Amino acid sequence: MPIYEYRCDSCGFQKEHLQKLSDAPLTTCPDCGKESYAKLLSAAGFQLKGSGWYATDFKGGSKPASPPPCQTGEGSCSSCVAS
């Protein structure tokens, strides 16, 4: 269940509430009782950075094929005929 942050426009009371997605938004302030309790828009609590699982496991595209060892000068391979 997501956590929503609310603030009262009348008294300034602010609190987080654990609610289901299907629950109706709260409107009554638990501190002063007025109908000015509104849901706040806040940033997510995490960020995806760096070259983590998304970049390595799920990102589209394929890796470029590396040349066989005989073409890079690092050795020879049985499938190529050295010239």
Backbone hydrogen bonds in HBPLUS format (Angstrom, degrees):
<---DONOR---> <-ACCEPTOR-->    atom                        ^
c    i                          cat <-CA-CA->   ^        H-A-AA   ^      H-
h    n   atom  resd res      DA  || num        DHA   H-A  angle D-A-AA Bond
n    s   type  num  typ     dist DA aas  dist angle  dist       angle   num
A0019-GLN N   A0002-PRO O   3.14 MM  17  6.04 159.7  2.18 172.1 178.4     1
A0004-TYR N   A0017-HIS O   2.80 MM  13  5.26 168.3  1.81 159.2 156.8     2
A0017-HIS N   A0004-TYR O   2.68 MM  13  5.26 160.8  1.71 158.2 165.2     3
A0040-LEU N   A0005-GLU O   2.68 MM  35  5.48 170.4  1.69 162.3 159.8     4
A0006-TYR N   A0015-LYS O   2.84 MM   9  5.52 171.6  1.85 161.7 164.0     5
A0015-LYS N   A0006-TYR O   3.01 MM   9  5.52 154.3  2.07 145.7 153.3     6
A0007-ARG N   A0038-ALA O   2.93 MM  31  5.57 154.1  2.00 151.5 158.0     7
A0038-ALA N   A0007-ARG O   2.97 MM  31  5.57 176.2  1.97 143.8 143.4     8
A0008-CYS N   A0013-PHE O   2.78 MM   5  5.22 153.5  1.85 151.3 160.3     9
A0012-GLY N   A0008-CYS O   2.99 MM   4  4.94 135.8  2.19 122.6 134.2    10
A0009-ASP N   A0036-SER O   2.97 MM  27  5.49 163.6  1.99 145.5 147.0    11
A0023-ASP N   A0020-LYS O   3.23 MM   3  5.26 154.0  2.31 100.3 107.9    12
A0037-TYR N   A0027-THR O   3.05 MM  10  4.63 162.0  2.09 138.8 133.2    13
A0029-CYS N   A0034-LYS O   2.88 MM   5  5.54 169.0  1.89 160.7 162.2    14
A0033-GLY N   A0029-CYS O   2.91 MM   4  4.79 136.7  2.10 125.0 137.0    15
A0056-THR N   A0052-GLY O   3.28 MM   4  6.51 151.5  2.37 151.5 159.9    16
A0057-ASP N   A0053-TRP O   2.74 MM   4  5.42 154.1  1.80 148.4 154.7    17
A0058-PHE N   A0054-TYR O   3.15 MM   4  5.05 145.6  2.28 120.2 130.4    18
A0059-LYS N   A0054-TYR O   2.95 MM   5  5.90 129.5  2.21 172.6 172.0    19
A0071-GLN N   A0068-PRO O   2.99 MM   3  5.67 146.7  2.10 119.9 128.6    20
A0072-THR N   A0069-PRO O   3.31 MM   3  5.26 138.2  2.49  95.0 106.1    21
A0074-GLU N   A0069-PRO O   3.19 MM   5  5.26 140.4  2.36 156.2 156.3    22
